[in-house]
Amino acid sequence: MDLDSIKPDETLDAKGLSCPMPLLRTKKAINNIQSGQILEILGTDPGSKNDLPGWCERSGHEFLGVKEEDGFFRFFIKKG
């Protein structure tokens, strides 16, 4: 999947937050969207590269990927 072509339904800005805050905010934000919609998370914590895919696997959401931008990451999750 081409991450550049993804149009997220919601964007969560978790820049500057460190573990476990990005994951906690993501859990909260995913509740605000419908099944099949896409949540984009902007973050600076490298730990999220492991935390978010693992959480998706456990909670039934689809981790679409991560894109490295200049100084931060963009994560994409499709709500299960």
N, CA, C and O atoms as a printed pandas DataFrame, in Angstrom:
     atom_number atom_name residue_name chain_id  residue_number  x_coord  y_coord  z_coord
0              1         N          MET        A               1    0.846   -1.193    0.000
1              2        CA          MET        A               1    0.000    0.000    0.000
2              3         C          MET        A               1    0.885    1.248    0.000
3              4         O          MET        A               1    1.872    1.336    0.731
4              5         N          ASP        A               2    0.506    2.194   -0.829
5              6        CA          ASP        A               2    1.254    3.449   -0.905
6              7         C          ASP        A               2    0.760    4.385    0.189
7              8         O          ASP        A               2   -0.358    4.895    0.128
8              9         N          LEU        A               3    1.606    4.604    1.188
9             10        CA          LEU        A               3    1.205    5.422    2.331
10            11         C          LEU        A               3    0.878    6.860    1.943
11            12         O          LEU        A               3    0.088    7.524    2.613
12            13         N          ASP        A               4    1.483    7.334    0.869
13            14        CA          ASP        A               4    1.217    8.708    0.422
14            15         C          ASP        A               4   -0.211    8.878   -0.092
15            16         O          ASP        A               4   -0.739    9.989   -0.113
16            17         N          SER        A               5   -0.825    7.785   -0.501
17            18        CA          SER        A               5   -2.175    7.881   -1.069
18            19         C          SER        A               5   -3.262    7.717   -0.012
19            20         O          SER        A               5   -4.447    7.853   -0.317
20            21         N          ILE        A               6   -2.871    7.426    1.222
21            22        CA          ILE        A               6   -3.852    7.242    2.298
22            23         C          ILE        A               6   -4.444    8.591    2.700
23            24         O          ILE        A               6   -3.722    9.563    2.921
24            25         N          LYS        A               7   -5.760    8.628    2.788
25            26        CA          LYS        A               7   -6.460    9.825    3.260
26            27         C          LYS        A               7   -7.062    9.499    4.629
27            28         O          LYS        A               7   -8.131    8.894    4.706
28            29         N          PRO        A               8   -6.385    9.895    5.704
29            30        CA          PRO        A               8   -6.889    9.530    7.027
30            31         C          PRO        A               8   -8.210   10.245    7.354
31            32         O          PRO        A               8   -8.453   11.371    6.919
32            33         N          ASP        A               9   -9.045    9.559    8.130
33            34        CA          ASP        A               9  -10.308   10.154    8.583
34            35         C          ASP        A               9  -10.079   11.043    9.805
35            36         O          ASP        A               9  -10.805   12.013   10.023
36            37         N          GLU        A              10   -9.071   10.704   10.592
37            38        CA          GLU        A              10   -8.706   11.485   11.781
38            39         C          GLU        A              10   -7.192   11.523   11.881
39            40         O          GLU        A              10   -6.513   10.588   11.457
40            41         N          THR        A              11   -6.660   12.606   12.444
41            42        CA          THR        A              11   -5.227   12.696   12.698
42            43         C          THR        A              11   -5.024   13.015   14.169
43            44         O          THR        A              11   -5.636   13.932   14.716
44            45         N          LEU        A              12   -4.154   12.240   14.794
45            46        CA          LEU        A              12   -3.808   12.438   16.198
46            47         C          LEU        A              12   -2.372   12.947   16.252
47            48         O          LEU        A              12   -1.460   12.301   15.735
48            49         N          ASP        A              13   -2.174   14.097   16.876
49            50        CA          ASP        A              13   -0.826   14.646   17.012
50            51         C          ASP        A              13   -0.259   14.239   18.366
51            52         O          ASP        A              13   -0.646   14.782   19.400
52            53         N          ALA        A              14    0.668   13.271   18.348
53            54        CA          ALA        A              14    1.288   12.789   19.577
54            55         C          ALA        A              14    2.778   13.155   19.602
55            56         O          ALA        A              14    3.567   12.513   20.295
56            57         N          LYS        A              15    3.154   14.185   18.847
57            58        CA          LYS        A              15    4.561   14.599   18.802
58            59         C          LYS        A              15    5.000   15.089   20.179
59            60         O          LYS        A              15    4.252   15.773   20.878
60            61         N          GLY        A              16    6.222   14.728   20.556
61            62        CA          GLY        A              16    6.760   15.185   21.829
62            63         C          GLY        A              16    6.333   14.332   23.014
63            64         O          GLY        A              16    6.826   14.526   24.125
64            65         N          LEU        A              17    5.430   13.399   22.790
65            66        CA          LEU        A              17    4.991   12.516   23.875
66            67         C          LEU        A              17    5.844   11.257   23.867
67            68         O          LEU        A              17    6.215   10.749   22.809
68            69         N          SER        A              18    6.148   10.762   25.059
69            70        CA          SER        A              18    6.914    9.518   25.103
70            71         C          SER        A              18    6.051    8.406   25.690
71            72         O          SER        A              18    5.012    8.650   26.302
72            73         N          CYS        A              19    6.510    7.201   25.485
73            74        CA          CYS        A              19    5.821    5.990   25.897
74            75         C          CYS        A              19    5.375    6.112   27.362
75            76         O          CYS        A              19    6.180    6.556   28.181
76            77         N          PRO        A              20    4.178    5.756   27.729
77            78        CA          PRO        A              20    3.136    5.114   26.914
78            79         C          PRO        A              20    2.089    6.089   26.366
79            80         O          PRO        A              20    1.052    5.650   25.869
80            81         N          MET        A              21    2.334    7.387   26.446
81            82        CA          MET        A              21    1.308    8.361   26.060
82            83         C          MET        A              21    0.820    8.244   24.610
83            84         O          MET        A              21   -0.388    8.310   24.384
84            85         N          PRO        A              22    1.709    8.073   23.612
85            86        CA          PRO        A              22    1.190    7.955   22.242
86            87         C          PRO        A              22    0.187    6.804   22.103
87            88         O          PRO        A              22   -0.833    6.936   21.426
88            89         N          LEU        A              23    0.488    5.681   22.749
89            90        CA          LEU        A              23   -0.402    4.517   22.662
90            91         C          LEU        A              23   -1.717    4.791   23.386
91            92         O          LEU        A              23   -2.783    4.432   22.886
92            93         N          LEU        A              24   -1.655    5.417   24.546
93            94        CA          LEU        A              24   -2.875    5.725   25.293
94            95         C          LEU        A              24   -3.765    6.691   24.516
95            96         O          LEU        A              24   -4.984    6.527   24.472
96            97         N          ARG        A              25   -3.145    7.697   23.905
97            98        CA          ARG        A              25   -3.919    8.659   23.099
98            99         C          ARG        A              25   -4.510    7.972   21.864
99           100         O          ARG        A              25   -5.629    8.275   21.449
100          101         N          THR        A              26   -3.742    7.042   21.284
101          102        CA          THR        A              26   -4.224    6.302   20.115
102          103         C          THR        A              26   -5.445    5.467   20.478
103          104         O          THR        A              26   -6.424    5.434   19.732
104          105         N          LYS        A              27   -5.386    4.789   21.630
105          106        CA          LYS        A              27   -6.516    3.964   22.076
106          107         C          LYS        A              27   -7.766    4.816   22.220
107          108         O          LYS        A              27   -8.864    4.385   21.867
108          109         N          LYS        A              28   -7.599    6.028   22.740
109          110        CA          LYS        A              28   -8.726    6.933   22.929
110          111         C          LYS        A              28   -9.260    7.423   21.571
111          112         O          LYS        A              28  -10.469    7.460   21.341
112          113         N          ALA        A              29   -8.331    7.797   20.681
113          114        CA          ALA        A              29   -8.714    8.356   19.381
114          115         C          ALA        A              29   -9.414    7.318   18.502
115          116         O          ALA        A              29  -10.314    7.662   17.735
116          117         N          ILE        A              30   -9.007    6.053   18.610
117          118        CA          ILE        A              30   -9.583    5.017   17.738
118          119         C          ILE        A              30  -11.056    4.805   18.077
119          120         O          ILE        A              30  -11.834    4.349   17.240
120          121         N          ASN        A              31  -11.434    5.142   19.320
121          122        CA          ASN        A              31  -12.837    5.008   19.728
122          123         C          ASN        A              31  -13.729    6.061   19.084
123          124         O          ASN        A              31  -14.950    5.904   19.055
124          125         N          ASN        A              32  -13.128    7.137   18.567
125          126        CA          ASN        A              32  -13.898    8.230   17.979
126          127         C          ASN        A              32  -14.161    8.057   16.496
127          128         O          ASN        A              32  -14.832    8.887   15.883
128          129         N          ILE        A              33  -13.634    6.973   15.906
129          130        CA          ILE        A              33  -13.858    6.761   14.476
130          131         C          ILE        A              33  -14.613    5.456   14.265
131          132         O          ILE        A              33  -14.679    4.606   15.153
132          133         N          GLN        A              34  -15.177    5.319   13.075
133          134        CA          GLN        A              34  -15.968    4.125   12.732
134          135         C          GLN        A              34  -15.054    3.002   12.241
135          136         O          GLN        A              34  -13.935    3.245   11.791
136          137         N          SER        A              35  -15.547    1.790   12.334
137          138        CA          SER        A              35  -14.840    0.624   11.811
138          139         C          SER        A              35  -14.545    0.841   10.324
139          140         O          SER        A              35  -15.423    1.262    9.572
140          141         N          GLY        A              36  -13.317    0.556    9.903
141          142        CA          GLY        A              36  -12.919    0.728    8.507
142          143         C          GLY        A              36  -12.311    2.092    8.217
143          144         O          GLY        A              36  -11.702    2.290    7.166
144          145         N          GLN        A              37  -12.474    3.038    9.145
145          146        CA          GLN        A              37  -11.865    4.352    8.951
146          147         C          GLN        A              37  -10.388    4.300    9.345
147          148         O          GLN        A              37   -9.939    3.368   10.012
148          149         N          ILE        A              38   -9.647    5.324    8.917
149          150        CA          ILE        A              38   -8.196    5.331    9.125
150          151         C          ILE        A              38   -7.788    6.459   10.060
151          152         O          ILE        A              38   -8.183    7.613    9.894
152          153         N          LEU        A              39   -6.987    6.083   11.044
153          154        CA          LEU        A              39   -6.422    7.038   11.991
154          155         C          LEU        A              39   -4.944    7.220   11.658
155          156         O          LEU        A              39   -4.200    6.251   11.508
156          157         N          GLU        A              40   -4.542    8.469   11.547
157          158        CA          GLU        A              40   -3.132    8.790   11.338
158          159         C          GLU        A              40   -2.605    9.322   12.664
159          160         O          GLU        A              40   -3.230   10.185   13.282
160          161         N          ILE        A              41   -1.451    8.809   13.105
161          162        CA          ILE        A              41   -0.829    9.284   14.335
162          163         C          ILE        A              41    0.511    9.914   13.977
163          164         O          ILE        A              41    1.347    9.289   13.323
164          165         N          LEU        A              42    0.707   11.151   14.409
165          166        CA          LEU        A              42    1.989   11.833   14.216
166          167         C          LEU        A              42    2.745   11.713   15.523
167          168         O          LEU        A              42    2.230   12.090   16.576
168          169         N          GLY        A              43    3.967   11.190   15.468
169          170        CA          GLY        A              43    4.707   10.984   16.709
170          171         C          GLY        A              43    6.200   11.095   16.542
171          172         O          GLY        A              43    6.735   10.995   15.438
172          173         N          THR        A              44    6.865   11.305   17.670
173          174        CA          THR        A              44    8.322   11.422   17.678
174          175         C          THR        A              44    8.980   10.303   18.491
175          176         O          THR        A              44   10.206   10.183   18.496
176          177         N          ASP        A              45    8.181    9.492   19.172
177          178        CA          ASP        A              45    8.739    8.432   20.022
178          179         C          ASP        A              45    9.050    7.193   19.188
179          180         O          ASP        A              45    8.134    6.551   18.673
180          181         N          PRO        A              46   10.353    6.842   19.047
181          182        CA          PRO        A              46   10.713    5.670   18.237
182          183         C          PRO        A              46   10.103    4.378   18.771
183          184         O          PRO        A              46    9.912    3.427   18.014
184          185         N          GLY        A              47    9.796    4.334   20.060
185          186        CA          GLY        A              47    9.180    3.145   20.651
186          187         C          GLY        A              47    7.829    2.826   20.042
187          188         O          GLY        A              47    7.393    1.675   20.064
188          189         N          SER        A              48    7.167    3.831   19.502
189          190        CA          SER        A              48    5.851    3.618   18.889
190          191         C          SER        A              48    5.931    2.694   17.680
191          192         O          SER        A              48    4.938    2.071   17.306
192          193         N          LYS        A              49    7.115    2.604   17.065
193          194        CA          LYS        A              49    7.277    1.728   15.904
194          195         C          LYS        A              49    7.060    0.263   16.292
195          196         O          LYS        A              49    6.690   -0.560   15.454
196          197         N          ASN        A              50    7.293   -0.054   17.571
197          198        CA          ASN        A              50    7.007   -1.400   18.064
198          199         C          ASN        A              50    5.643   -1.465   18.745
199          200         O          ASN        A              50    4.892   -2.425   18.571
200          201         N          ASP        A              51    5.336   -0.423   19.525
201          202        CA          ASP        A              51    4.114   -0.424   20.337
202          203         C          ASP        A              51    2.843   -0.475   19.495
203          204         O          ASP        A              51    1.953   -1.283   19.760
204          205         N          LEU        A              52    2.758    0.382   18.486
205          206        CA          LEU        A              52    1.509    0.496   17.728
206          207         C          LEU        A              52    1.175   -0.767   16.918
207          208         O          LEU        A              52    0.036   -1.231   16.979
208          209         N          PRO        A              53    2.130   -1.341   16.160
209          210        CA          PRO        A              53    1.787   -2.578   15.436
210          211         C          PRO        A              53    1.402   -3.711   16.391
211          212         O          PRO        A              53    0.481   -4.477   16.109
212          213         N          GLY        A              54    2.103   -3.814   17.509
213          214        CA          GLY        A              54    1.800   -4.867   18.489
214          215         C          GLY        A              54    0.410   -4.704   19.068
215          216         O          GLY        A              54   -0.332   -5.673   19.229
216          217         N          TRP        A              55    0.062   -3.446   19.383
217          218        CA          TRP        A              55   -1.260   -3.169   19.942
218          219         C          TRP        A              55   -2.348   -3.473   18.913
219          220         O          TRP        A              55   -3.391   -4.030   19.254
220          221         N          CYS        A              56   -2.104   -3.107   17.658
221          222        CA          CYS        A              56   -3.081   -3.382   16.596
222          223         C          CYS        A              56   -3.367   -4.875   16.486
223          224         O          CYS        A              56   -4.516   -5.298   16.356
224          225         N          GLU        A              57   -2.299   -5.658   16.542
225          226        CA          GLU        A              57   -2.423   -7.105   16.434
226          227         C          GLU        A              57   -3.287   -7.659   17.571
227          228         O          GLU        A              57   -4.143   -8.518   17.357
228          229         N          ARG        A              58   -3.046   -7.154   18.774
229          230        CA          ARG        A              58   -3.782   -7.627   19.948
230          231         C          ARG        A              58   -5.224   -7.140   19.970
231          232         O          ARG        A              58   -6.094   -7.802   20.535
232          233         N          SER        A              59   -5.485   -5.985   19.356
233          234        CA          SER        A              59   -6.814   -5.386   19.505
234          235         C          SER        A              59   -7.674   -5.468   18.244
235          236         O          SER        A              59   -8.789   -4.948   18.212
236          237         N          GLY        A              60   -7.151   -6.123   17.209
237          238        CA          GLY        A              60   -7.966   -6.368   16.028
238          239         C          GLY        A              60   -8.028   -5.221   15.027
239          240         O          GLY        A              60   -8.928   -5.179   14.187
240          241         N          HIS        A              61   -7.080   -4.293   15.110
241          242        CA          HIS        A              61   -7.004   -3.217   14.118
242          243         C          HIS        A              61   -5.890   -3.545   13.130
243          244         O          HIS        A              61   -5.024   -4.372   13.412
244          245         N          GLU        A              62   -5.919   -2.899   11.984
245          246        CA          GLU        A              62   -4.918   -3.180   10.949
246          247         C          GLU        A              62   -3.880   -2.066   10.914
247          248         O          GLU        A              62   -4.207   -0.907   10.658
248          249         N          PHE        A              63   -2.621   -2.431   11.175
249          250        CA          PHE        A              63   -1.528   -1.463   11.090
250          251         C          PHE        A              63   -1.136   -1.354    9.628
251          252         O          PHE        A              63   -0.632   -2.314    9.044
252          253         N          LEU        A              64   -1.365   -0.181    9.029
253          254        CA          LEU        A              64   -1.121   -0.009    7.593
254          255         C          LEU        A              64    0.326    0.350    7.289
255          256         O          LEU        A              64    0.808    0.121    6.179
256          257         N          GLY        A              65    1.024    0.916    8.281
257          258        CA          GLY        A              65    2.427    1.235    8.047
258          259         C          GLY        A              65    2.858    2.513    8.736
259          260         O          GLY        A              65    2.067    3.215    9.365
260          261         N          VAL        A              66    4.142    2.784    8.591
261          262        CA          VAL        A              66    4.727    3.988    9.183
262          263         C          VAL        A              66    5.576    4.669    8.121
263          264         O          VAL        A              66    6.252    4.012    7.329
264          265         N          LYS        A              67    5.529    5.979    8.118
265          266        CA          LYS        A              67    6.320    6.754    7.163
266          267         C          LYS        A              67    7.182    7.731    7.959
267          268         O          LYS        A              67    6.679    8.453    8.819
268          269         N          GLU        A              68    8.470    7.748    7.672
269          270        CA          GLU        A              68    9.354    8.678    8.370
270          271         C          GLU        A              68    9.361   10.009    7.652
271          272         O          GLU        A              68    9.665   10.095    6.463
272          273         N          GLU        A              69    9.019   11.052    8.403
273          274        CA          GLU        A              69    9.074   12.402    7.871
274          275         C          GLU        A              69   10.314   13.065    8.465
275          276         O          GLU        A              69   11.127   12.398    9.104
276          277         N          ASP        A              70   10.459   14.356    8.260
277          278        CA          ASP        A              70   11.609   15.071    8.793
278          279         C          ASP        A              70   11.396   15.339   10.286
279          280         O          ASP        A              70   10.741   16.310   10.667
280          281         N          GLY        A              71   11.961   14.460   11.127
281          282        CA          GLY        A              71   11.877   14.676   12.565
282          283         C          GLY        A              71   10.690   14.041   13.266
283          284         O          GLY        A              71   10.548   14.173   14.482
284          285         N          PHE        A              72    9.833   13.352   12.515
285          286        CA          PHE        A              72    8.722   12.642   13.160
286          287         C          PHE        A              72    8.251   11.487   12.283
287          288         O          PHE        A              72    8.672   11.342   11.135
288          289         N          PHE        A              73    7.370   10.672   12.850
289          290        CA          PHE        A              73    6.815    9.512   12.147
290          291         C          PHE        A              73    5.329    9.736   11.919
291          292         O          PHE        A              73    4.658   10.409   12.701
292          293         N          ARG        A              74    4.825    9.157   10.828
293          294        CA          ARG        A              74    3.380    9.111   10.563
294          295         C          ARG        A              74    2.971    7.654   10.551
295          296         O          ARG        A              74    3.435    6.873    9.719
296          297         N          PHE        A              75    2.098    7.292   11.478
297          298        CA          PHE        A              75    1.598    5.922   11.567
298          299         C          PHE        A              75    0.163    5.900   11.060
299          300         O          PHE        A              75   -0.592    6.851   11.264
300          301         N          PHE        A              76   -0.206    4.811   10.400
301          302        CA          PHE        A              76   -1.558    4.672    9.870
302          303         C          PHE        A              76   -2.196    3.388   10.380
303          304         O          PHE        A              76   -1.639    2.300   10.233
304          305         N          ILE        A              77   -3.378    3.532   10.984
305          306        CA          ILE        A              77   -4.101    2.385   11.538
306          307         C          ILE        A              77   -5.520    2.392   10.995
307          308         O          ILE        A              77   -6.206    3.414   11.016
308          309         N          LYS        A              78   -5.944    1.241   10.513
309          310        CA          LYS        A              78   -7.331    1.079   10.058
310          311         C          LYS        A              78   -8.103    0.404   11.170
311          312         O          LYS        A              78   -7.727   -0.673   11.631
312          313         N          LYS        A              79   -9.180    1.036   11.599
313          314        CA          LYS        A              79   -9.957    0.483   12.705
314          315         C          LYS        A              79  -10.633   -0.819   12.296
315          316         O          LYS        A              79  -11.256   -0.912   11.238
316          317         N          GLY        A              80  -10.494   -1.833   13.169
317          318        CA          GLY        A              80  -11.075   -3.158   12.906
318          319         C          GLY        A              80  -12.550   -3.206   13.239
319          320         O          GLY        A              80  -13.187   -4.247   13.074
